[in-house]
Amino acid sequence: MIEYIKNYLNLHIQSLNQDLENLSKQMDYLDPASKDFAELDFEYNYTTGQVNACLHIMGVIAEREDSGIDG
């Protein structure tokens, strides 16, 4: 089960990183003072938080595996 979760998280992180790339490209064409830019900036930061949360979970899994802790 843990391998399934690790694989899912890896794929989810890849997808989120693609989303970040697309958001960044959209933001490149907008005025930083515009409402559209602000909305995309919020989404970019929110998505970055999701990536960081997934990476944290992956780190906890790796630590537990390295120390031999089950569950």
C-alpha positions in Angstrom: 0.0 0.0 0.0 2.8 2.4 0.8 4.3 1.9 -2.6 1.0 2.8 -4.1 0.9 6.0 -2.1 4.5 6.9 -3.0 3.7 6.4 -6.7 0.6 8.4 -6.5 2.3 11.3 -4.7 5.2 11.3 -7.3 2.7 11.5 -10.1 0.7 14.2 -8.3 3.8 16.2 -7.7 4.7 16.0 -11.4 1.2 17.2 -12.3 1.4 20.0 -9.8 4.7 21.1 -11.2 3.2 21.2 -14.7 0.4 23.3 -13.4 3.0 25.7 -11.9 4.8 25.9 -15.2 1.5 26.7 -17.0 0.5 29.3 -14.4 3.9 31.0 -14.7 3.6 31.2 -18.4 0.2 32.8 -18.1 1.5 35.3 -15.6 4.3 36.3 -17.9 1.9 38.0 -20.2 -0.1 39.9 -17.5 0.4 43.3 -15.8 1.5 42.5 -12.2 -0.9 45.1 -11.0 -3.9 43.5 -12.7 -6.6 41.5 -11.0 -6.0 38.5 -13.3 -2.3 38.4 -12.3 -3.3 38.6 -8.6 -5.7 35.6 -9.0 -3.1 33.6 -10.8 -0.5 34.5 -8.2 -2.8 33.2 -5.5 -3.3 30.0 -7.4 0.5 29.7 -8.0 1.2 30.1 -4.3 -1.6 27.6 -3.3 -0.3 25.0 -5.8 3.3 25.5 -4.5 1.9 24.8 -1.0 0.4 21.5 -2.3 3.8 20.5 -3.8 5.5 21.3 -0.5 3.0 19.3 1.4 3.4 16.3 -0.9 7.2 16.5 -0.6 6.9 16.6 3.2 4.7 13.5 3.2 7.3 11.8 0.9 10.0 12.8 3.3 8.2 11.4 6.3 7.6 8.1 4.4 11.3 7.9 3.5 12.4 8.6 7.1 10.1 5.9 8.4 11.3 3.4 5.8 15.0 4.3 6.5 14.4 3.8 10.3 12.5 0.5 9.8 9.3 1.9 11.4 6.1 0.2 10.1 2.6 1.6 9.9 
